[in-house]
Amino acid sequence: MPQGSKGTFSITTPIYYVNAAPHLGTAYSTIAADTIARYERLNGYDVALVTGLDEHGEKVADTAEEKGMSPQKWCDSMVPAFKDTWDLLDVDYTDFVRTTEPRQARTVRKFWNDLYEKGYLYKSSYEGWYCVHEETYYAESDLEKDENGTYVCPECHRPVERMAGEQNWFFKLSEFQDKLLKYYDEHPDFIRPRTRRNEVISFVKGGLKDLSISRSTFDLGIPYPFDKGHVAYVWADALLAYFTGLGYADPDRKGEFERRWPAQFHIVGKDIVRFHCVIWPAMLMAAGYPIPNAVFGHGFLLTKGEKMSKSRGNSVMPADLVKVFGVDGYRYYFMRDIQFGHDGSISMERMVQVYNSDLANTWGNLVSRVFNMTGKYFDGKVPQAPASAAENPLSSIAAKLYKTYDDCMQELDFTGAADAVMELAGATNHYVEDSAPWALAKDPAKADELASVIYNALEACRIIAMYLWPYCPNTSSDVWKRLGLSDLNKLTDIEGQSAWGLLPAGNPVQNGDALFPRLDLDKIDLHLE
């Protein structure tokens, strides 16, 4: 099955703020998007994965000034921190959009000029409370007070500024309240998980106010074509990076946007769900574009009950954990152990436990034992198994794997999908133990039975590696190479390749280093506080 034979599949990460290097939470969103993107490539889709950086706004200007740099130089200096981290974590994105790029300016100008001409924008003075850090306006009733009685942002708890008399351009968001509620009702899977859906519906029912989409007090932004004294306010800019990454208004990518939009998934943290489920669909409705199939707002990563962040001093960088667990161990833990959509408490103890149990003991040990026995009993080649070998307990588990795995992936239930694969891995270990090939090898009369056991165990390893590839691309590719198979990166028919008995007899089987060497918690000098 050629790539793209099932059509296109588009998925996005947030467009991350450029102000700090990627941390575990940033990586969590990105690995999740990459995991589903890798699966859908295996599944025969032509996949686009868009990520990028939000480089405009007052917060960026303030940070650049603190660093003694121009905003553009500051942004340029931060790009490698993101690209290097995604390369380290084997994130296979198709486009990395920077909002300071000319193509993003082209997208923003075209989109908002269309809405201006359609009458969805108007100019008025604004008076209200503004949080620079969250780059959000708040009604006074939404604010909190600190111990000194000062109004603070309800999200980041920093002091807010009183904005009075500034002329802004506004988007008529209030006109879309009923349309949004109708859309949510008709598309119950648009906002996921359900807890986020309930929050958004409650918010919209509370009433929507028109949205300020411009600022005139600073110039770090994209000027509007209908009023060059005003630049696009951050969310009016950043959300449109999804369009840019899929070829919108790009003369060099004609027809691509029409092929790839709407996106199947926006993966975001739960703190920015409102922007993606209220403002963004209203913008799309106004412009006449389809709304993405789903926005999935995942939870926060917690240590000792607190959200991980640099300001709390409990933030660990992805590279620190990769040094301990390897790239695949890192990716597997965060996708397997934390139920996507919920807040997840992480600890070094739990990471080591999952790594050793699933990867070192169950999967890595299986590959080591079976491949070693293949070398010992069959001169390092896949044995020719009798026809009766297809009737075994592993083939029946494998026959159900695609549907279970695919159902989980469509819901972004990475934990459930991994559980299904580990069920086959665990069963294969039991199969080897129960069959005792080391005993069969002592009796020449049981040569066919020995060949059946080793073939079935190798075939299970082939299938397990294929289904673990979205989580563990390096080790899975390694297993396929050791089985004498082609590059897993080129596979585009995971359902067809799930059929039992496709491992060719006679293929060379190579031993190698342990896929996942066991870890000793006491020897790890790294803590998640």
C-alpha positions in Angstrom: 0.0 0.0 0.0 1.7 3.3 -1.1 1.9 6.1 1.4 -1.1 8.4 1.1 -3.4 5.7 -0.4 -5.9 6.3 2.4 -5.7 10.1 2.0 -4.1 12.9 4.0 -3.7 13.1 7.8 -2.8 16.4 9.3 -1.8 17.0 12.9 -0.3 19.9 14.8 1.5 20.7 18.1 1.1 24.1 19.7 3.1 26.9 18.2 5.4 27.2 21.2 6.5 30.5 22.8 10.2 31.2 22.0 10.9 32.5 25.5 12.3 29.3 27.0 13.9 26.1 25.8 11.7 23.0 25.4 10.9 21.3 28.7 9.2 18.0 29.5 5.7 19.5 29.1 6.6 20.9 25.7 8.1 17.6 24.7 5.1 15.7 25.9 2.8 17.5 23.4 5.3 17.0 20.6 6.0 13.3 21.2 2.3 12.6 21.4 1.8 14.3 18.0 4.7 12.4 16.5 3.5 9.1 17.9 0.1 9.4 16.2 1.7 10.8 13.1 4.1 7.8 12.8 1.2 5.4 13.3 -0.9 7.0 10.6 2.1 6.8 8.2 2.3 3.1 8.9 -1.5 3.0 8.3 -1.2 4.3 4.8 -1.9 8.0 5.2 0.0 10.9 3.7 0.9 12.6 7.0 1.7 16.2 7.8 3.0 17.1 11.2 3.2 20.9 11.9 5.1 22.5 14.8 6.8 25.8 15.2 7.5 28.9 17.3 5.5 31.9 18.3 7.9 34.8 18.0 5.7 37.9 18.2 4.2 39.9 21.1 5.1 42.0 24.0 6.4 39.1 26.1 9.0 38.3 23.4 10.1 41.9 23.1 10.5 42.3 26.9 12.6 39.1 27.1 14.8 40.2 24.2 15.4 43.5 25.9 16.3 41.7 29.1 18.8 39.7 27.2 20.3 42.8 25.5 19.4 41.5 22.1 17.0 42.6 19.3 13.8 40.5 19.2 14.8 38.9 16.0 18.2 37.9 17.2 16.8 36.5 20.4 14.3 34.4 18.4 17.0 33.2 16.1 19.1 32.2 19.0 16.3 30.0 20.4 15.4 28.1 17.3 18.2 25.5 17.7 17.0 24.7 21.2 13.7 23.5 19.8 14.9 21.9 16.6 17.8 20.1 18.4 15.4 18.8 21.0 13.0 17.5 18.4 15.8 15.9 16.5 17.1 14.3 19.8 13.6 12.9 20.5 13.2 11.6 16.9 10.2 13.9 16.1 9.6 13.6 12.4 7.8 16.9 11.7 7.0 17.9 8.1 7.0 21.7 8.8 8.5 24.0 11.4 6.8 27.4 11.2 8.3 30.5 12.7 5.8 33.4 13.0 8.5 35.9 11.9 8.8 34.2 8.5 7.5 36.1 5.4 5.2 33.2 4.6 3.4 33.6 8.0 3.0 37.3 7.3 1.4 36.4 4.0 -1.0 34.0 5.7 -2.0 36.5 8.4 -2.6 39.4 6.1 -4.6 37.3 3.6 -6.8 35.7 6.3 -7.6 38.8 8.3 -8.0 41.0 5.2 -10.7 38.5 4.0 -12.5 38.9 7.4 -12.1 42.7 7.2 -13.8 42.7 3.8 -16.5 40.4 5.0 -17.4 42.8 7.8 -16.2 40.8 10.8 -13.8 43.4 12.1 -14.3 46.8 13.6 -12.1 49.4 15.3 -12.8 50.6 18.8 -11.1 51.8 21.9 -10.4 49.1 24.5 -10.4 49.4 28.3 -9.6 46.4 30.5 -7.0 44.3 32.2 -4.2 42.7 30.3 -1.6 40.0 31.3 1.6 40.3 29.4 2.7 36.8 30.3 -0.5 35.1 29.1 -1.0 37.7 26.4 -4.7 37.7 27.3 -7.3 40.3 28.3 -9.4 39.6 31.3 -12.6 41.0 32.7 -12.3 42.3 36.2 -14.6 39.6 37.4 -12.2 37.0 36.2 -9.2 38.4 38.1 -7.8 37.3 41.4 -6.1 39.4 44.1 -2.7 38.7 45.8 -1.9 39.2 49.5 -1.5 42.9 48.8 -4.8 43.3 47.1 -3.3 43.7 43.7 -5.2 42.3 40.7 -3.4 39.3 39.3 -3.9 37.0 36.3 -6.1 33.9 37.1 -3.7 31.7 35.1 -0.2 32.7 36.0 -0.9 34.9 39.1 1.3 37.7 37.9 0.1 41.3 38.2 -2.1 42.5 35.3 -1.9 45.9 33.6 -4.9 48.3 33.1 -5.2 49.1 29.5 -7.3 52.2 28.8 -8.1 54.1 25.7 -6.0 52.1 23.2 -7.5 51.8 19.8 -7.8 48.1 18.7 -9.3 46.1 15.9 -11.9 43.7 17.2 -13.2 40.4 15.8 -16.9 39.9 16.2 -16.5 36.8 18.3 -19.8 37.5 20.1 -21.7 36.7 16.9 -20.6 33.1 17.0 -21.8 32.1 20.5 -24.9 30.2 19.3 -23.1 28.9 16.2 -20.3 27.4 18.4 -22.7 25.8 20.8 -24.6 24.3 17.9 -21.4 23.0 16.4 -20.3 21.4 19.7 -23.7 19.7 20.0 -23.5 18.3 16.4 -19.8 17.3 16.7 -19.4 15.8 20.2 -15.9 14.6 19.4 -14.5 18.0 18.4 -13.3 18.8 22.0 -11.5 16.0 23.7 -11.4 14.6 26.3 -15.0 15.1 27.6 -13.9 17.1 30.6 -12.4 19.8 28.3 -15.6 19.8 26.3 -17.7 20.5 29.4 -15.4 23.3 30.4 -15.6 25.0 27.0 -19.4 24.7 26.6 -19.8 26.2 30.1 -17.5 29.1 29.2 -19.3 29.8 25.9 -22.7 29.7 27.5 -21.5 32.3 29.9 -21.3 34.8 27.0 -18.7 35.7 24.5 -17.2 39.2 24.1 -15.7 40.5 20.9 -12.0 39.8 20.7 -9.2 42.4 20.4 -6.9 41.2 17.5 -4.5 44.1 17.3 -2.0 46.2 19.2 -0.7 49.6 18.3 1.6 50.3 21.3 4.4 48.1 20.0 5.5 46.9 16.5 6.8 43.3 17.1 4.1 41.7 15.0 2.6 41.5 11.5 1.0 44.7 10.3 -2.6 44.4 9.0 -3.0 45.4 5.3 -6.1 47.5 6.2 -4.3 49.4 9.0 -0.5 49.3 9.0 -0.4 51.1 12.4 -1.8 48.0 14.0 0.0 44.6 14.3 -1.7 41.2 14.8 -2.3 40.4 18.4 -0.6 37.1 19.3 -3.5 34.6 19.0 -4.7 36.3 15.8 -1.2 35.4 14.5 -0.1 32.2 16.1 -3.2 30.1 15.4 -2.8 30.8 11.7 0.6 29.1 11.7 -1.3 25.9 11.3 -2.5 27.2 8.0 1.0 28.3 7.0 2.5 24.8 7.8 0.0 23.2 5.5 0.6 25.5 2.5 -2.0 28.2 2.9 -1.5 31.2 0.5 1.8 29.7 -0.6 2.4 30.0 -4.3 5.0 27.2 -4.2 2.6 24.7 -2.6 -0.5 25.1 -4.8 -3.3 22.8 -3.9 -1.6 21.4 -0.8 -3.7 23.3 1.7 -6.9 22.3 0.0 -5.7 18.7 0.2 -4.6 18.7 3.8 -7.2 20.9 5.5 -9.0 20.4 7.8 -6.5 18.9 10.3 -7.5 15.7 12.0 -6.0 16.8 15.4 -4.6 19.8 17.2 -2.7 18.6 20.2 -2.6 21.2 22.9 -2.1 21.6 26.6 -5.3 22.0 28.6 -4.4 25.6 29.4 -4.9 26.8 25.8 -8.0 24.7 25.0 -10.2 27.8 25.0 -8.2 29.5 22.3 -8.4 26.5 20.1 -12.0 25.5 20.8 -13.6 29.0 20.9 -11.5 31.6 19.1 -10.1 29.4 16.4 -13.3 27.7 15.2 -15.1 31.1 15.2 -12.3 32.5 13.0 -12.7 29.5 10.7 -16.5 29.9 10.6 -16.1 33.5 9.7 -13.7 32.8 6.9 -15.7 29.8 5.6 -13.1 27.1 6.2 -13.8 23.7 7.7 -13.1 23.2 11.4 -10.5 20.6 12.4 -11.8 17.2 13.4 -10.6 17.4 17.0 -8.8 19.5 19.5 -7.2 17.3 22.2 -6.3 19.1 25.4 -3.9 16.9 27.4 -3.1 17.3 31.1 -0.1 18.6 32.9 2.9 16.7 34.1 3.2 16.9 37.9 5.9 16.2 40.4 4.7 15.8 43.9 1.4 17.3 42.9 2.8 20.4 41.3 2.9 21.3 37.7 6.4 21.2 36.3 7.8 24.6 35.4 11.0 26.5 35.4 9.6 29.1 37.7 8.9 26.4 40.4 12.4 25.1 40.0 11.1 21.6 39.3 11.7 21.5 35.6 14.0 18.8 34.1 15.1 19.0 30.5 14.4 16.2 28.0 18.1 15.7 27.3 18.7 14.9 31.0 16.3 12.0 30.9 17.4 10.8 27.5 20.9 10.3 29.0 19.3 7.9 31.5 16.6 6.1 29.6 17.6 6.6 25.9 15.3 8.2 23.4 13.0 5.2 23.0 12.8 4.7 26.8 11.9 8.3 27.2 9.2 8.3 24.5 7.7 5.1 25.7 7.3 6.1 29.3 5.5 9.4 28.6 3.1 7.8 26.1 2.6 4.5 28.0 2.4 5.4 31.7 0.5 8.8 31.7 -3.1 8.5 30.5 -3.3 11.1 27.8 -5.8 13.7 28.7 -5.3 13.5 32.4 -2.7 15.1 34.7 0.1 12.7 35.3 2.4 12.4 38.3 5.9 11.4 37.3 8.8 10.3 39.3 12.2 8.7 38.7 11.1 5.6 40.6 8.1 5.1 38.4 10.1 5.8 35.2 12.6 3.1 36.1 9.9 0.7 37.1 8.1 1.0 33.7 11.3 0.9 31.7 12.6 -2.2 33.5 9.2 -4.0 33.5 8.0 -3.3 29.9 11.1 -2.6 27.9 14.0 -4.4 29.6 12.3 -7.5 31.0 9.3 -8.1 28.7 10.4 -6.8 25.3 14.2 -6.5 25.3 14.6 -9.9 27.1 12.3 -11.6 24.7 14.3 -10.4 21.6 17.6 -11.4 23.2 16.4 -14.9 24.2 14.6 -15.7 20.9 17.4 -14.3 18.7 20.1 -16.1 20.6 18.2 -19.4 20.3 17.8 -18.9 16.6 21.5 -18.6 16.3 22.1 -21.6 18.5 19.5 -24.0 17.0 19.1 -22.7 13.4 22.5 -21.2 12.5 21.1 -17.6 12.8 18.3 -18.1 10.1 14.5 -18.0 10.4 13.5 -21.7 10.4 11.1 -23.2 7.9 8.1 -23.9 10.1 5.5 -26.6 9.2 2.0 -25.4 8.2 0.7 -26.4 11.5 2.8 -23.7 13.1 0.2 -21.0 12.2 -2.2 -22.5 14.7 -0.8 -21.2 18.0 -1.9 -18.9 20.8 0.2 -16.0 19.6 -1.4 -15.8 16.1 -4.8 -15.4 17.6 -3.7 -12.5 19.8 -1.9 -10.9 16.8 -5.1 -11.2 14.7 -6.9 -8.9 17.1 -4.1 -6.4 17.6 -4.7 -4.1 14.6 -8.3 -3.3 15.6 -7.6 -2.8 19.3 -4.5 -0.7 18.6 -6.2 1.4 15.9 -9.3 2.0 18.0 -7.0 3.3 20.8 -5.0 5.5 18.5 -8.1 7.1 17.1 -8.9 8.2 20.6 -5.2 9.1 21.4 -5.3 6.4 24.0 -1.6 5.7 23.8 -1.7 3.8 27.1 -4.3 1.4 25.7 -2.4 0.9 22.5 0.8 0.1 24.3 -1.0 -2.3 26.6 -2.3 -4.2 23.6 1.3 -4.6 22.2 2.6 -5.6 25.6 -0.1 -8.3 25.9 1.4 -10.0 22.8 5.0 -9.5 24.2 4.0 -11.0 27.5 2.2 -13.9 25.8 5.2 -14.6 23.7 7.4 -14.8 26.7 5.0 -17.3 28.3 4.8 -19.2 25.0 8.6 -19.6 25.0 8.7 -20.7 28.6 5.8 -23.2 28.2 7.3 -24.6 25.0 10.8 -25.0 26.4 12.7 -25.0 23.1 15.9 -25.8 25.0 14.3 -29.1 25.8 12.9 -29.7 22.4 16.4 -29.2 20.9 17.6 -32.3 22.7 15.2 -34.6 20.8 15.7 -34.9 17.0 12.2 -36.2 16.7 10.9 -32.9 17.8 12.7 -30.8 15.2 9.5 -29.6 13.5 8.1 -28.6 16.9 11.3 -26.7 17.7 11.1 -24.9 14.3 7.5 -24.0 15.0 8.2 -22.5 18.4 11.2 -20.4 17.2 9.4 -19.3 14.0 6.3 -18.2 16.0 8.4 -16.3 18.6 10.3 -14.5 15.8 7.1 -13.7 14.0 5.7 -12.3 17.2 8.8 -10.1 17.6 8.3 -8.8 14.0 4.8 -7.8 14.7 5.6 -6.3 18.2 8.4 -4.2 16.8 6.1 -2.9 14.1 3.4 -1.8 16.6 6.0 -0.3 19.0 7.6 1.8 16.2 5.5 4.9 16.8 6.7 4.8 20.4 10.2 3.4 20.0 11.4 4.1 16.4 15.1 3.3 16.9 14.8 -0.1 18.7 11.9 -1.2 16.5 13.8 -0.4 13.4 16.8 -2.2 14.9 14.7 -5.4 15.5 13.5 -5.4 11.9 17.0 -5.0 10.6 18.1 -7.9 12.8 15.3 -10.0 11.2 16.6 -9.2 7.8 13.6 -7.0 7.0 13.3 -3.8 5.1 13.3 -0.3 6.7 10.3 0.2 9.0 10.2 3.8 8.0 9.0 2.8 4.6 6.1 0.6 5.8 2.7 1.9 4.8 0.3 -1.0 5.5 0.4 -2.0 9.1 -2.9 -3.8 8.9 -1.7 -6.0 6.0 1.6 -6.6 7.6 -0.1 -7.8 10.8 -1.1 -11.0 9.0 0.6 -14.0 10.6 3.4 -15.8 8.8 4.9 -13.0 6.7 8.4 -13.4 8.1 10.4 -15.2 5.3 12.0 -18.5 6.2 15.8 -18.3 5.7 16.1 -14.6 6.6 19.3 -14.0 8.6 18.7 -13.2 12.3 21.4 -11.2 14.0 22.1 -11.0 17.7 23.0 -7.6 19.0 23.4 -5.5 22.1 20.5 -5.5 24.6 17.7 -3.2 23.3 17.0 -1.9 26.8 19.7 -2.6 29.4 18.2 -2.8 32.9 18.5 0.2 35.1 19.4 0.5 38.8 17.6 3.3 40.4 20.2 3.7 43.1 22.9 4.4 40.5 20.9 7.2 38.8 22.1 10.6 39.8 19.1 12.6 38.6 16.0 13.5 40.6 12.5 14.8 39.7 11.7 17.1 42.6 
